[in-house]
């Protein structure tokens, strides 16, 4: 049975809602109104359940299209920003290339060495196809410098990887944080880390596609993310 079996709405409608929610600065109630105007009366709580179910699937199914070629992934930019989850601040660790291509993300309740190390190890392992970077640039926070040294000593990060701490080089990821947070703003705070992480999976996937990763597979279509999402769920 497919992942859309038992749903009261067609697959296309569900994907439409999930893709829009993850791509744009909309709340569930905003999306409820928009869909009702288009002849699809659906409650915002139903859209929330769709998001929780299918945002991670959206991330999983589009991963192949979002891969970064090895020649574009030689220089990484790593940084963290903060978002509101369950009434407290949590830290969103993110890594992109010097050209702005998204590599990975990790949501943590704390900003410390352990969290940064988990994120960096995860990112290094999840990007084995692109190869290891030549340079990792971070800010001057000790919580990022120490994990890189530890991962080198443990053999997870090659000794040849250079760690730089040049502030202006991270302008590209600071700008990327800003674009993502403009989408997050109208949605309000997440209720808990589980729901936040599930939604962020879809948001990061759509943000990545929106930046053009995978656009070559849409063959010049003006809205490549819509084409790719529709394609990967054709047989679902």
Secondary structure, 3 states (H helix, E strand, C coil): CCCCCCCCCCHHHHHHHHHHHHHCCCCHHHHHHHHHHCCCCCCHHHHHHHHHHHHHHHHHHHCHHHCCCHHHCCEEEEEEEEEEECCEEEEEEEEEECCCCEEEEEEECCCCHHHHHHHHHHHHHHCCCCCCCCEEECCCCHHHHHHHHHHHHCCCCCCCCEEECCHHHHHHHHHHHHHHHHHHHCCCCECCHHHHHHHHHHHHHHHHHHCCCCHHHHCCCCCHHHHHHHHHCCCC
